[in-house]
Amino acid sequence: MISTGLSGKVVVVTGAAAGIGRAAAVRFLAEGCRVIGWDIAPGGPEGVEMSRVNVADPAQVNAAAARIESVDVLVNNAGILRDGQLARFKDGEFSLMPDEAFNAVIDVNLKGVFHCARAIAPKMIAAGRGGVILNASSVVSLYGNFGQTNYIAAKAGVIGMTRVWARELGKYGIRVNAVAPGFVSTDILRDMPEKVLESMRQRTPLGRLGTPEEIAEAYLWLASSSASFITGAVLSVDGGVVTGT
């Protein structure tokens, strides 16, 4: 087995209670890391040190970060959906995306990434041994998606912040990259109608949905010594969705 150089490292994973975040926490744990999970939901994988943290609240993030002496890897994975069209006209009436839906997604998916990186980066700098920050974007931020103005605004912003931080933090040996998953079989997708899921499969050249574990492997690789010269990159893990669009 090829060493990833991660054994003994301290890894913070947001959104670690379920889905991709849970899979990432489990994968880093299996690599011999100390894994600290942040989530608003209870529970989490066995062996992961879970804390109730709302990444949209900077005070909660700062308090949670203050309890950790040092961090080697931050996986900014937490995210939510509040889908809806910008403006929809039906039966003579308009329905508009409400401020609450837009702001909720921006607060978690964009500002949450900012809050966590802002709290953790100084710890990495002070420790003087570099570090890795991994941010969850999405392939839909690269080509757009119906009914997701808020989600795409956040995920596109994440890519922009990733590139800025790669420039700003590189001198401290801190690498910053983004992962852009395609359609992944999480609890959110499992609740969707079969015809919608089939449409996703048809839009994916590999003809299937991804798994949380496949995204977790991408996080692990980008955090590993094998990716030591990669920063400011966006890795699409999407079964070819972008290629097929």
C-alpha positions in Angstrom: 0.0 0.0 0.0 1.3 3.5 -0.9 1.6 5.8 2.1 -0.5 9.0 1.9 1.6 10.6 4.6 -1.6 11.3 6.6 -1.3 9.0 9.5 -1.4 10.9 12.8 -2.6 14.1 11.1 -5.5 16.1 12.6 -8.4 16.5 10.2 -11.5 18.6 10.6 -14.5 17.6 8.5 -17.6 19.8 8.4 -21.0 18.1 7.7 -19.5 14.9 9.0 -22.8 13.4 10.3 -24.0 12.1 7.0 -23.4 11.7 3.3 -20.1 12.8 1.7 -18.9 14.3 5.0 -19.5 11.1 6.9 -17.7 9.1 4.2 -14.8 11.5 4.3 -14.5 11.3 8.1 -14.5 7.5 7.9 -11.9 7.4 5.2 -9.5 9.8 7.0 -10.0 7.8 10.2 -9.1 4.6 8.4 -5.9 6.3 7.2 -4.8 6.8 10.9 -5.9 10.4 11.3 -7.4 12.0 14.3 -10.8 13.2 12.8 -12.9 16.0 14.3 -16.4 16.3 12.9 -18.5 19.4 12.9 -22.2 19.2 12.2 -25.6 20.5 13.4 -27.0 17.0 13.2 -26.5 14.5 16.1 -24.4 11.4 15.8 -21.5 10.6 13.5 -19.1 7.8 12.6 -17.7 5.8 15.5 -14.2 7.0 16.3 -14.8 10.5 15.1 -14.8 13.3 17.6 -18.1 15.1 16.9 -19.1 18.6 17.9 -22.4 20.4 17.3 -21.3 23.3 15.1 -23.3 25.5 12.8 -20.8 26.7 10.2 -23.1 29.6 9.3 -22.5 31.0 12.8 -18.9 32.4 13.1 -19.1 32.5 16.9 -19.7 28.7 17.0 -17.0 28.1 14.5 -14.5 30.2 16.3 -15.3 28.5 19.6 -15.0 25.0 18.2 -11.6 26.0 16.5 -10.4 27.4 19.8 -10.8 23.9 21.4 -8.3 22.4 18.9 -4.6 22.9 19.4 -3.6 22.3 15.7 -5.2 21.2 12.4 -3.4 19.7 9.4 -6.4 19.2 7.1 -9.7 21.1 6.9 -12.5 19.6 4.7 -15.1 22.2 4.2 -17.9 19.9 3.2 -21.1 21.1 5.0 -23.8 22.2 2.6 -27.6 22.5 2.2 -30.2 22.8 -0.6 -33.1 25.2 -0.9 -34.0 24.8 -4.5 -36.4 27.1 -6.4 -36.7 29.1 -9.6 -35.7 32.8 -9.6 -39.1 33.7 -11.1 -41.9 31.2 -12.0 -45.1 32.2 -13.8 -48.0 29.7 -13.6 -51.8 30.1 -13.6 -51.4 33.8 -13.9 -49.3 34.2 -10.8 -45.6 34.6 -10.1 -43.6 32.7 -7.5 -40.2 34.1 -6.7 -37.2 32.7 -4.8 -37.5 34.1 -1.3 -34.7 35.8 0.5 -34.8 33.2 3.2 -34.0 30.4 0.7 -31.2 32.4 -1.0 -29.6 33.5 2.3 -29.8 30.1 4.0 -27.7 28.5 1.2 -25.3 31.3 1.0 -24.8 31.3 4.8 -23.9 27.6 4.9 -22.4 26.8 1.5 -20.4 30.0 1.0 -20.0 31.9 4.2 -19.6 28.7 6.2 -16.6 27.8 4.1 -15.2 31.3 4.8 -15.9 31.1 8.5 -14.1 27.7 8.9 -11.1 28.6 6.7 -10.7 31.9 8.6 -10.7 30.1 11.9 -8.4 27.2 10.9 -5.8 28.9 8.6 -4.1 30.9 11.5 -3.6 27.6 13.4 -1.9 26.1 10.3 0.3 29.1 9.9 1.3 29.3 13.5 2.2 25.6 13.6 4.6 26.2 10.7 4.2 22.8 9.0 1.8 23.7 6.2 -1.6 22.2 5.8 -4.4 21.5 3.4 -7.8 23.1 3.0 -10.3 21.3 0.8 -13.6 23.1 -0.2 -16.7 21.4 -1.6 -17.9 23.0 -4.8 -20.1 21.3 -7.4 -20.1 20.6 -11.1 -23.3 22.6 -11.5 -21.3 25.7 -10.6 -19.4 25.1 -13.9 -22.4 24.9 -16.2 -25.5 26.0 -14.2 -28.5 24.0 -13.2 -32.3 24.7 -13.3 -33.8 25.9 -10.1 -30.5 26.4 -8.2 -29.6 30.1 -8.3 -28.6 30.1 -4.6 -26.7 26.9 -4.7 -24.7 27.7 -7.8 -24.0 31.2 -6.5 -22.5 29.7 -3.4 -20.6 26.9 -5.1 -19.1 29.2 -7.8 -18.0 31.5 -5.0 -16.3 28.6 -3.3 -14.2 28.1 -6.4 -13.2 31.8 -6.4 -12.2 31.7 -2.7 -10.2 28.5 -3.3 -8.1 30.2 -5.9 -7.6 33.3 -3.8 -6.6 31.4 -0.8 -4.2 29.2 -2.8 -2.4 32.4 -3.7 -2.5 33.9 -0.2 -1.6 30.8 1.8 0.9 29.1 -0.5 3.8 31.0 1.1 3.0 29.2 4.4 3.0 25.8 2.7 -0.8 25.5 2.8 -2.5 24.0 -0.2 -6.1 24.9 -1.0 -8.2 23.0 -3.5 -11.8 22.4 -4.4 -13.7 19.2 -5.2 -16.6 19.5 -7.6 -18.8 16.4 -7.2 -21.4 15.4 -9.8 -24.6 13.6 -9.0 -23.9 11.6 -5.9 -26.2 9.1 -4.2 -26.8 10.8 -0.8 -29.9 10.9 1.3 -31.0 14.1 -0.5 -31.0 12.3 -3.9 -32.6 9.2 -2.5 -35.7 11.1 -1.7 -36.1 12.4 -5.3 -38.5 10.8 -7.8 -37.1 7.9 -9.8 -37.6 9.8 -13.1 -35.3 12.6 -11.8 -32.7 10.1 -10.7 -32.9 8.5 -14.1 -32.4 11.9 -15.8 -29.2 12.4 -13.7 -27.9 9.0 -14.8 -28.6 9.8 -18.4 -26.7 13.1 -18.1 -23.7 11.2 -16.7 -21.5 9.6 -19.3 -20.6 6.7 -16.9 -24.3 6.0 -16.6 -24.7 6.0 -12.9 -24.7 8.1 -9.8 -21.5 8.5 -7.8 -21.1 7.3 -4.2 -20.0 9.4 -1.1 -17.0 7.1 -0.8 -15.8 8.1 -4.3 -15.8 11.7 -3.3 -14.1 10.9 0.0 -11.3 9.3 -2.0 -10.8 12.5 -3.9 -10.6 14.5 -0.7 -8.1 11.9 0.7 -5.9 12.1 -2.4 -5.8 15.9 -2.5 -4.8 15.9 1.2 -2.1 13.3 0.7 1.6 13.7 -0.1 0.8 12.4 -3.6 -0.8 15.8 -4.4 1.9 17.9 -2.8 2.3 20.2 -5.8 -1.4 20.7 -6.4 -3.0 23.9 -5.2 -5.7 26.3 -6.5 -7.2 23.4 -8.5 -10.8 22.3 -9.0 -11.1 18.5 -9.2 -14.4 17.4 -10.9 -15.5 14.0 -9.6 -18.6 13.6 -11.7 -18.6 10.6 -13.9 -18.0 12.8 -16.9 -21.0 15.2 -16.4 -19.0 18.3 -17.4 -17.6 16.5 -20.5 -21.1 15.3 -21.4 -22.7 18.7 -21.0 
